[in-house]
């Protein structure tokens, strides 16, 4: 049985921030219901029991996102972890991760994460200037709160990655962003391209142009390689996966391999969707309270979702870079903008540098 990955939205789209680029806020706004509220005990029990049944002793990755998942509260998370321990009769290996804006984290939260082995993804776009788009509901900058939260996490030994939403501004300032984050000792970075809402073709400094993205990849990869050869390696998830693709190793990042895989995203009311980017009414697979993960995985919509991601443009089939580019990665990103020229520029400039990683081949 392959590892099972389930993303939960325990507080649905509820959040205490008003980030200017939040994709889930715009996505939820296009649904019939913006928020499905906090996940109740019945739905929580059903998610856990049916996940364990589907996994049949295999590993399960429970990932919590939002909105802001900490809005579900400490009692809910404690209940979730205790319920997993209670129901895990076949001894599935359980992994927990959580993506957060970190503004609600205190010592009690940090102690809970540490004692239960949570891996956190903390949203931080760089220094205070780089976090210009991350505002609270009163339109105040959140940078000081996030920095304080990271200090608390470090003091309690909580593992965390830094998540950077990559805007056009970020692309133009990639050296400053990278050097600030690595200078703070953050060694695990995830750069996530800022996406326009579905159907939106507007241009602004939030959204990278093709030229900006190509230059961003080149400049970031050069920083990454220089640190690697200096024995001061910093993990950049996208680049790590590109290197493994080049070496013929397995990749782990969703979308990098060029097609979608089976995922389950469970909203606050138990609604299940095939992908975090597609928690839309038209992609609702069903509800976990009156179905199970095996049935949901075999619905026509779930199968069609996977099939659609295998549609490869003719130009990609003929391209010498397809083996490493895989048609530009994530389907959602491809729907937003055709970055083919950006990847051509990046690989044209940087492909020789990939050779420095040959000793990483597994």
Buried (B, 14 or more C-beta within 10 A) or exposed (E): EEEBBBBBBBBBBBBBBBBBBBBBBBBBEBBEBEBBBBBEEEBBBBBBBBBBEBBEEBBBBBBBBBBBBBBBBEEBBEBBBEBBEEBBEEEBEBBBBBBBBBBBBEEEBBBBBBEBEBBBBBBBBBBBBBBBBBBBEEEEBBBEBBBBBBEBBEEBEBEBBBBBBBBBBBBBBBEBBBEBBBEBEBBBBBBBBBBBBBEEEEEEBBBBBBEBBBBBBBBBBBBBBEBBEEEEEBEBBBBBBBBBBBBEBEBEBBBBBBBBEBBBBBBBBBBBBBBBBBBBEEBBBBBBBEBBBEBBBEBEBBEEBBEEBEEBBEEBEEBEBBEBBBBBBBBBBBEBBBBBEBBBBBBEBBEEBBEEBEEEEE
